[in-house]
Amino acid sequence: MPRASSVIAVPLLIASAVLAAAPASAQRPEDYDYENLAFRGIGVWAFGVVPARSDATLGLHLRADLGELGPNVRVVPSATFWNSRIRDSEVDDIERQIEQACERSGVSCSGIDLGEVKISDLSLDLDLHYLWTTDYGIEPYAGVGAGIHLVNGRGEFIEDTFVEDVLDAITPGLNLMAGLELPLGSTLTLQGEIRGVLASNARWLGAGIGGAWTFAPAPAPARASAALLPPPPGGAP
C-alpha cells in the first residue's frame, strides 16, 4: 500500500475501533457540562512522525489536561511541531510539473533543479479522549480532534518563489488517536499513543511516548465539628 494511503487508512481503523468499543447505551445530554472542566495537568511527548510526503522524523508534542466534559470524556488541547525534508521523489514530481507547465506555455525550462526542500508543521489542536477503566493497571483511551496547521516550506532554490508559496499554508486538520496510560503514582502517568493526522499539506502517522503530571486534587473542605453547630430549635440538648 502506498505511504499516503497508509497515513489515511490507519487512522480510519482507529476510528472504527473506537466506534465498535463505545458503550451501547448513549449518554444523556445532561451528563455533559462544564462543571468538571479545569486545568488539571500537563504532558510532554516525543513522537516518531511518518509524513506522507517527507522523510520520517521526530516531533515534539505538548498537551494539557482540562478535565472531563462528561462521563469518561477528557478534553485535551495540545501543540505539535516537527521538521523534515521532502523526499527526492516528491521534489522530482514538482520539477516535472514545472517543466510541463513551461512546455504548455511554449517556454523551454528543462533541467530544473530545486535542490533540497524542507517542510515543517506546527499544529494547535483540541482533542476529546474517551477513557476506559480496567482492573489491570493500564487505562486505554481513544479519541478524535481537530486543529490548525501552520505549514512552512523552505529551501535555497525555492525561497521567494511560487513553489514556496504553494508549500506554505494555514490549513485545518483532523486527528484520530488511540493510546494507553500507566499510572506511576498519584500524580505521574506514563503514556503511549498512535496518532494519525489528516491535513491537506501535512498528513502524517506517528507513534509517541510521554509522561503527564496531574495536579493533586484540592482537599475536600473539612466538616464542621458538632460542638460548633448551632443548637437545634426548641433548645433540645
C-alpha positions as CSV (number, residue, x, y, z in Angstrom):
1,M,0.0,0.0,0.0
2,P,1.4,3.5,-0.8
3,R,2.7,5.6,2.1
4,A,0.0,8.2,1.6
5,S,-2.8,5.6,1.7
6,S,-1.4,4.1,4.9
7,V,-1.5,7.5,6.6
8,I,-5.2,7.7,5.8
9,A,-6.1,4.0,6.4
10,V,-4.6,3.6,9.8
11,P,-6.5,6.5,11.5
12,L,-9.7,5.2,9.9
13,L,-9.1,1.8,11.5
14,I,-8.5,3.5,14.8
15,A,-11.8,5.4,14.4
16,S,-13.6,2.1,13.6
17,A,-12.2,0.5,16.8
18,V,-13.5,3.5,18.8
19,L,-17.0,3.1,17.4
20,A,-17.0,-0.6,18.0
21,A,-15.8,-0.3,21.6
22,A,-18.1,2.6,22.5
23,P,-20.8,1.8,25.1
24,A,-24.1,0.6,23.7
25,S,-26.1,2.9,25.8
26,A,-25.9,6.5,24.7
27,Q,-25.1,9.1,27.3
28,R,-27.8,11.6,28.2
29,P,-27.3,15.2,27.2
30,E,-27.5,16.4,30.8
31,D,-24.4,14.2,31.6
32,Y,-22.2,16.7,29.7
33,D,-21.5,20.1,31.2
34,Y,-18.6,22.4,32.1
35,E,-18.7,21.7,35.8
36,N,-15.6,19.5,35.8
37,L,-13.5,21.4,33.3
38,A,-10.4,22.9,34.9
39,F,-6.6,22.9,34.2
40,R,-5.5,19.6,35.8
41,G,-2.1,18.7,34.3
42,I,0.5,18.9,31.6
43,G,2.3,16.3,29.4
44,V,5.4,16.2,27.2
45,W,5.8,13.7,24.4
46,A,8.3,12.6,21.8
47,F,6.7,11.4,18.6
48,G,8.1,9.4,15.7
49,V,6.4,11.0,12.7
50,V,6.0,9.4,9.3
51,P,4.7,12.2,6.9
52,A,3.0,11.4,3.6
53,R,5.5,13.4,1.5
54,S,8.7,13.7,3.5
55,D,11.2,11.7,5.5
56,A,10.4,10.2,8.8
57,T,11.4,12.4,11.7
58,L,10.9,13.2,15.4
59,G,8.3,15.6,16.7
60,L,7.7,17.3,20.0
61,H,4.2,17.2,21.4
62,L,2.9,19.3,24.4
63,R,-0.5,18.8,25.9
64,A,-2.7,19.9,28.7
65,D,-5.5,18.1,30.6
66,L,-8.6,20.2,31.1
67,G,-10.6,17.6,32.9
68,E,-13.8,15.8,31.8
69,L,-16.5,17.3,29.7
70,G,-18.8,14.3,30.6
71,P,-18.6,10.7,31.7
72,N,-15.2,9.4,30.6
73,V,-14.7,12.2,28.1
74,R,-11.5,14.2,28.6
75,V,-10.7,17.5,26.9
76,V,-7.0,17.8,25.8
77,P,-5.6,20.9,24.0
78,S,-2.2,20.3,22.5
79,A,0.6,21.6,20.2
80,T,2.8,19.5,18.0
81,F,5.9,20.5,16.0
82,W,8.0,18.5,13.5
83,N,10.5,19.4,10.8
84,S,11.6,17.1,7.9
85,R,13.0,17.0,4.3
86,I,10.6,16.4,1.4
87,R,11.6,13.2,-0.3
88,D,13.5,13.3,-3.5
89,S,10.8,11.6,-5.4
90,E,8.3,14.3,-4.4
91,V,10.7,17.1,-5.4
92,D,11.2,15.3,-8.8
93,D,7.4,15.4,-9.3
94,I,7.3,19.2,-8.6
95,E,10.2,19.7,-11.1
96,R,8.4,17.7,-13.8
97,Q,5.2,19.7,-13.2
98,I,7.0,23.0,-13.6
99,E,8.7,21.8,-16.8
100,Q,5.4,20.6,-18.2
101,A,3.8,24.0,-17.4
102,C,6.6,25.7,-19.3
103,E,6.1,23.5,-22.3
104,R,2.4,24.2,-22.4
105,S,3.4,27.9,-22.4
106,G,5.9,27.4,-25.3
107,V,8.9,28.1,-23.0
108,S,11.8,25.7,-22.6
109,C,12.8,25.2,-18.9
110,S,14.2,21.7,-18.9
111,G,16.7,20.6,-16.3
112,I,15.1,22.4,-13.3
113,D,16.8,21.5,-10.0
114,L,15.0,22.7,-6.8
115,G,17.7,21.2,-4.6
116,E,16.8,20.2,-1.0
117,V,13.4,21.2,0.1
118,K,12.3,21.1,3.8
119,I,9.0,21.4,5.4
120,S,7.8,21.9,9.0
121,D,4.4,21.7,10.7
122,L,3.2,23.4,13.8
123,S,-0.3,22.3,14.8
124,L,-2.6,23.7,17.5
125,D,-5.2,21.0,18.4
126,L,-8.2,20.3,20.6
127,D,-8.8,16.6,21.2
128,L,-11.5,14.6,23.0
129,H,-10.4,11.3,24.6
130,Y,-12.8,8.5,25.6
131,L,-11.4,6.7,28.7
132,W,-11.9,3.1,29.7
133,T,-11.2,1.9,33.3
134,T,-9.8,-1.6,33.8
135,D,-8.6,-3.8,36.6
136,Y,-5.1,-4.3,35.1
137,G,-3.5,-1.0,36.0
138,I,-3.4,0.1,32.3
139,E,-6.0,2.5,31.1
140,P,-6.8,2.7,27.4
141,Y,-8.3,5.6,25.6
142,A,-9.2,6.6,22.0
143,G,-10.3,9.9,20.6
144,V,-10.8,12.4,17.8
145,G,-9.9,16.0,17.4
146,A,-9.3,19.0,15.1
147,G,-6.6,21.5,14.7
148,I,-5.0,24.3,12.7
149,H,-1.7,23.6,10.9
150,L,0.9,26.2,10.2
151,V,2.9,24.5,7.4
152,N,6.2,26.1,6.2
153,G,8.2,25.0,3.2
154,R,11.8,26.3,2.6
155,G,14.9,25.7,0.5
156,E,17.8,27.6,-1.0
157,F,16.4,27.5,-4.6
158,I,12.7,28.0,-3.8
159,E,13.0,31.0,-1.5
160,D,10.7,33.8,-2.6
161,T,9.2,31.7,-5.4
162,F,5.8,30.4,-6.2
163,V,7.0,26.9,-5.1
164,E,7.5,28.2,-1.5
165,D,4.1,29.9,-1.7
166,V,2.4,26.6,-2.6
167,L,4.1,24.7,0.2
168,D,3.3,27.4,2.8
169,A,-0.2,27.0,4.2
170,I,-2.5,27.5,7.2
171,T,-4.9,24.6,7.0
172,P,-7.4,22.7,9.2
173,G,-6.8,19.1,10.1
174,L,-8.5,16.1,11.6
175,N,-6.8,14.0,14.4
176,L,-7.5,10.4,15.3
177,M,-5.7,8.7,18.2
178,A,-5.6,5.7,20.5
179,G,-3.3,5.1,23.5
180,L,-2.6,3.6,26.8
181,E,-1.8,5.1,30.2
182,L,0.1,3.6,33.1
183,P,-0.2,5.4,36.4
184,L,3.1,5.7,38.2
185,G,1.7,7.3,41.3
186,S,-1.0,9.7,42.4
187,T,0.2,12.5,40.0
188,L,2.5,10.9,37.4
189,T,1.4,8.9,34.3
190,L,3.4,7.1,31.6
191,Q,1.5,7.3,28.3
192,G,1.9,5.9,24.8
193,E,-0.1,6.8,21.7
194,I,-0.7,6.1,18.0
195,R,-1.8,9.3,16.2
196,G,-3.0,10.0,12.7
197,V,-3.4,13.5,11.2
198,L,-5.3,14.3,8.1
199,A,-4.4,17.8,6.7
200,S,-4.0,19.0,3.1
201,N,-0.3,19.8,3.3
202,A,0.6,17.8,6.4
203,R,-0.7,14.2,6.5
204,W,1.2,12.0,8.9
205,L,1.1,9.0,11.1
206,G,3.0,8.8,14.4
207,A,3.7,6.8,17.5
208,G,4.8,8.5,20.6
209,I,5.6,8.1,24.3
210,G,5.4,10.7,27.0
211,G,4.6,11.5,30.6
212,A,2.0,13.6,32.2
213,W,1.9,15.3,35.6
214,T,-1.5,15.8,37.1
215,F,-2.0,18.3,39.8
216,A,-3.1,16.8,43.1
217,P,-6.8,17.4,43.7
218,A,-7.7,20.0,46.2
219,P,-8.6,18.6,49.6
220,A,-12.3,18.4,50.4
221,P,-13.5,21.1,52.9
222,A,-13.4,19.8,56.5
223,R,-16.8,19.1,58.1
224,A,-17.8,21.4,60.9
225,S,-17.5,20.0,64.3
226,A,-20.7,19.0,66.1
227,A,-19.7,21.2,69.0
228,L,-19.7,24.3,66.8
229,L,-23.1,23.6,65.2
230,P,-25.9,25.8,66.5
231,P,-28.3,24.1,68.9
232,P,-31.5,22.6,67.3
233,P,-34.7,24.5,67.5
234,G,-36.6,24.1,70.8
235,G,-33.4,24.1,72.9
236,A,-33.0,20.3,72.8
237,P,-29.6,19.2,74.1
